[in-house]
Amino acid sequence: MAAENSRSGCLLITLAKDRKWEHPDCGQRIGLSELIALLRDEAKRVEQALGGAIALTVHLLDLRPRLPRE
């Protein structure tokens, strides 16, 4: 839905249950904080590779229940 010449973007991740992911380089299982750090580092790398012509960000919407069910 962005304009054709848009120079910014946001990756929104929603999480509804506890998960683990496989690290793309080493294959090790990583948690949420490591995943977010990995994605934010990649966004910065892409921004720098394009000379700062774009802006990218990564956000997390944590939908996991905070309290136990009654």
MODELLER restraints for C-alpha pairs under 7 A, 6 or more apart:
rsr = mdl.restraints
at = mdl.atoms
rsr.add(forms.Gaussian(group=physical.xy_distance, feature=features.Distance(at['CA:7:A'], at['CA:53:A']), mean=6.88, stdev=0.5))
rsr.add(forms.Gaussian(group=physical.xy_distance, feature=features.Distance(at['CA:7:A'], at['CA:54:A']), mean=4.65, stdev=0.5))
rsr.add(forms.Gaussian(group=physical.xy_distance, feature=features.Distance(at['CA:7:A'], at['CA:55:A']), mean=6.36, stdev=0.5))
rsr.add(forms.Gaussian(group=physical.xy_distance, feature=features.Distance(at['CA:8:A'], at['CA:54:A']), mean=5.41, stdev=0.5))
rsr.add(forms.Gaussian(group=physical.xy_distance, feature=features.Distance(at['CA:8:A'], at['CA:55:A']), mean=4.51, stdev=0.5))
rsr.add(forms.Gaussian(group=physical.xy_distance, feature=features.Distance(at['CA:8:A'], at['CA:56:A']), mean=5.69, stdev=0.5))
rsr.add(forms.Gaussian(group=physical.xy_distance, feature=features.Distance(at['CA:9:A'], at['CA:55:A']), mean=6.36, stdev=0.5))
rsr.add(forms.Gaussian(group=physical.xy_distance, feature=features.Distance(at['CA:9:A'], at['CA:56:A']), mean=4.90, stdev=0.5))
rsr.add(forms.Gaussian(group=physical.xy_distance, feature=features.Distance(at['CA:9:A'], at['CA:57:A']), mean=6.54, stdev=0.5))
rsr.add(forms.Gaussian(group=physical.xy_distance, feature=features.Distance(at['CA:10:A'], at['CA:56:A']), mean=5.70, stdev=0.5))
rsr.add(forms.Gaussian(group=physical.xy_distance, feature=features.Distance(at['CA:10:A'], at['CA:57:A']), mean=4.85, stdev=0.5))
rsr.add(forms.Gaussian(group=physical.xy_distance, feature=features.Distance(at['CA:10:A'], at['CA:58:A']), mean=5.67, stdev=0.5))
rsr.add(forms.Gaussian(group=physical.xy_distance, feature=features.Distance(at['CA:11:A'], at['CA:57:A']), mean=6.34, stdev=0.5))
rsr.add(forms.Gaussian(group=physical.xy_distance, feature=features.Distance(at['CA:11:A'], at['CA:58:A']), mean=4.76, stdev=0.5))
rsr.add(forms.Gaussian(group=physical.xy_distance, feature=features.Distance(at['CA:11:A'], at['CA:59:A']), mean=6.25, stdev=0.5))
rsr.add(forms.Gaussian(group=physical.xy_distance, feature=features.Distance(at['CA:12:A'], at['CA:58:A']), mean=6.08, stdev=0.5))
rsr.add(forms.Gaussian(group=physical.xy_distance, feature=features.Distance(at['CA:12:A'], at['CA:59:A']), mean=4.98, stdev=0.5))
rsr.add(forms.Gaussian(group=physical.xy_distance, feature=features.Distance(at['CA:12:A'], at['CA:60:A']), mean=5.84, stdev=0.5))
rsr.add(forms.Gaussian(group=physical.xy_distance, feature=features.Distance(at['CA:13:A'], at['CA:59:A']), mean=6.24, stdev=0.5))
rsr.add(forms.Gaussian(group=physical.xy_distance, feature=features.Distance(at['CA:13:A'], at['CA:60:A']), mean=4.81, stdev=0.5))
rsr.add(forms.Gaussian(group=physical.xy_distance, feature=features.Distance(at['CA:13:A'], at['CA:61:A']), mean=6.03, stdev=0.5))
rsr.add(forms.Gaussian(group=physical.xy_distance, feature=features.Distance(at['CA:14:A'], at['CA:60:A']), mean=5.92, stdev=0.5))
rsr.add(forms.Gaussian(group=physical.xy_distance, feature=features.Distance(at['CA:14:A'], at['CA:61:A']), mean=4.69, stdev=0.5))
rsr.add(forms.Gaussian(group=physical.xy_distance, feature=features.Distance(at['CA:14:A'], at['CA:62:A']), mean=5.91, stdev=0.5))
rsr.add(forms.Gaussian(group=physical.xy_distance, feature=features.Distance(at['CA:14:A'], at['CA:63:A']), mean=6.78, stdev=0.5))
rsr.add(forms.Gaussian(group=physical.xy_distance, feature=features.Distance(at['CA:15:A'], at['CA:61:A']), mean=6.44, stdev=0.5))
rsr.add(forms.Gaussian(group=physical.xy_distance, feature=features.Distance(at['CA:15:A'], at['CA:62:A']), mean=5.11, stdev=0.5))
rsr.add(forms.Gaussian(group=physical.xy_distance, feature=features.Distance(at['CA:15:A'], at['CA:63:A']), mean=5.54, stdev=0.5))
rsr.add(forms.Gaussian(group=physical.xy_distance, feature=features.Distance(at['CA:15:A'], at['CA:64:A']), mean=6.56, stdev=0.5))
rsr.add(forms.Gaussian(group=physical.xy_distance, feature=features.Distance(at['CA:16:A'], at['CA:62:A']), mean=6.62, stdev=0.5))
rsr.add(forms.Gaussian(group=physical.xy_distance, feature=features.Distance(at['CA:16:A'], at['CA:63:A']), mean=4.65, stdev=0.5))
rsr.add(forms.Gaussian(group=physical.xy_distance, feature=features.Distance(at['CA:16:A'], at['CA:64:A']), mean=4.60, stdev=0.5))
rsr.add(forms.Gaussian(group=physical.xy_distance, feature=features.Distance(at['CA:17:A'], at['CA:64:A']), mean=5.40, stdev=0.5))
rsr.add(forms.Gaussian(group=physical.xy_distance, feature=features.Distance(at['CA:20:A'], at['CA:29:A']), mean=6.05, stdev=0.5))
rsr.add(forms.Gaussian(group=physical.xy_distance, feature=features.Distance(at['CA:20:A'], at['CA:30:A']), mean=5.57, stdev=0.5))
rsr.add(forms.Gaussian(group=physical.xy_distance, feature=features.Distance(at['CA:20:A'], at['CA:31:A']), mean=5.08, stdev=0.5))
rsr.add(forms.Gaussian(group=physical.xy_distance, feature=features.Distance(at['CA:21:A'], at['CA:29:A']), mean=5.43, stdev=0.5))
rsr.add(forms.Gaussian(group=physical.xy_distance, feature=features.Distance(at['CA:21:A'], at['CA:30:A']), mean=5.28, stdev=0.5))
rsr.add(forms.Gaussian(group=physical.xy_distance, feature=features.Distance(at['CA:21:A'], at['CA:31:A']), mean=6.51, stdev=0.5))
rsr.add(forms.Gaussian(group=physical.xy_distance, feature=features.Distance(at['CA:22:A'], at['CA:28:A']), mean=5.56, stdev=0.5))
rsr.add(forms.Gaussian(group=physical.xy_distance, feature=features.Distance(at['CA:22:A'], at['CA:29:A']), mean=4.63, stdev=0.5))
rsr.add(forms.Gaussian(group=physical.xy_distance, feature=features.Distance(at['CA:22:A'], at['CA:30:A']), mean=6.11, stdev=0.5))
rsr.add(forms.Gaussian(group=physical.xy_distance, feature=features.Distance(at['CA:23:A'], at['CA:29:A']), mean=6.13, stdev=0.5))
rsr.add(forms.Gaussian(group=physical.xy_distance, feature=features.Distance(at['CA:23:A'], at['CA:30:A']), mean=6.31, stdev=0.5))
rsr.add(forms.Gaussian(group=physical.xy_distance, feature=features.Distance(at['CA:39:A'], at['CA:58:A']), mean=6.91, stdev=0.5))
rsr.add(forms.Gaussian(group=physical.xy_distance, feature=features.Distance(at['CA:40:A'], at['CA:57:A']), mean=6.74, stdev=0.5))
rsr.add(forms.Gaussian(group=physical.xy_distance, feature=features.Distance(at['CA:40:A'], at['CA:58:A']), mean=5.89, stdev=0.5))
rsr.add(forms.Gaussian(group=physical.xy_distance, feature=features.Distance(at['CA:43:A'], at['CA:56:A']), mean=5.71, stdev=0.5))
rsr.add(forms.Gaussian(group=physical.xy_distance, feature=features.Distance(at['CA:43:A'], at['CA:57:A']), mean=6.52, stdev=0.5))
rsr.add(forms.Gaussian(group=physical.xy_distance, feature=features.Distance(at['CA:47:A'], at['CA:54:A']), mean=5.88, stdev=0.5))
rsr.add(forms.Gaussian(group=physical.xy_distance, feature=features.Distance(at['CA:47:A'], at['CA:55:A']), mean=6.25, stdev=0.5))
rsr.add(forms.Gaussian(group=physical.xy_distance, feature=features.Distance(at['CA:47:A'], at['CA:56:A']), mean=6.85, stdev=0.5))
